[in-house]
Amino acid sequence: IPFLHQLEKIRERVEQDSAWQNREFDPPGLSINVTLNDNAPALNVTASETVCQIYLRTLPGVNVEPLINRLRETALGLGLEFAVPRSAPPMRTDPDSPFVGEVLQICGQSRARTVSYATDGAVLGELENLIVCGPGSIDQAHTTDEWIALEQLQQGAALYRKMIHHWCETTHGNQDA
């Protein structure tokens, strides 16, 4: 609990400090997700261990090392273990790139929008062309009752079909794809 209290103070500071933001993104701040897991079999059983996982989705141009160091110092100062099991650089694709232009044309849109949540696409960062594009609303994502309207799902499938046909026909000359 003391760690969570300190974590809340750190989160508030990060949200208010422009050093942790990139105005190219909407919203401009990094994303901090926290989960707790103690595997207690019942409410009246004290868990032998509780694991707090902090998931940071960082932004290009923001050095997250000081934040990780602050979290590490806070945890260790409270006698807790701290580990960074894996990390990936933030995802960013130039909105003026030819690839984004092709996607916009296929989608029937005139301009790209940059978002800070960026999905887990960062782990695919070695790919040359990488974007976040799909149906639904971020407001409904990652909630206990996450859902997507069937109409949105059908529109997304149709869009993905158009993309596959566009690049498969262009790349391989296969007109029957």
GIQUI-V200907 format. One record per helix or strand. SS is the DSSP state (h for helix, s for strand). FROM is the first residue (numbers start at 0). TO is the last residue. If there is no record, write none. Layout:
# GIQUI-V200907
SS:FROM:TO, SS:FROM:TO
This chain:
# GIQUI-V200907
h:1:15, h:17:19, s:20:20, s:28:28, s:30:36, s:50:56, h:64:76, h:97:106, h:120:123, h:137:139, h:149:171
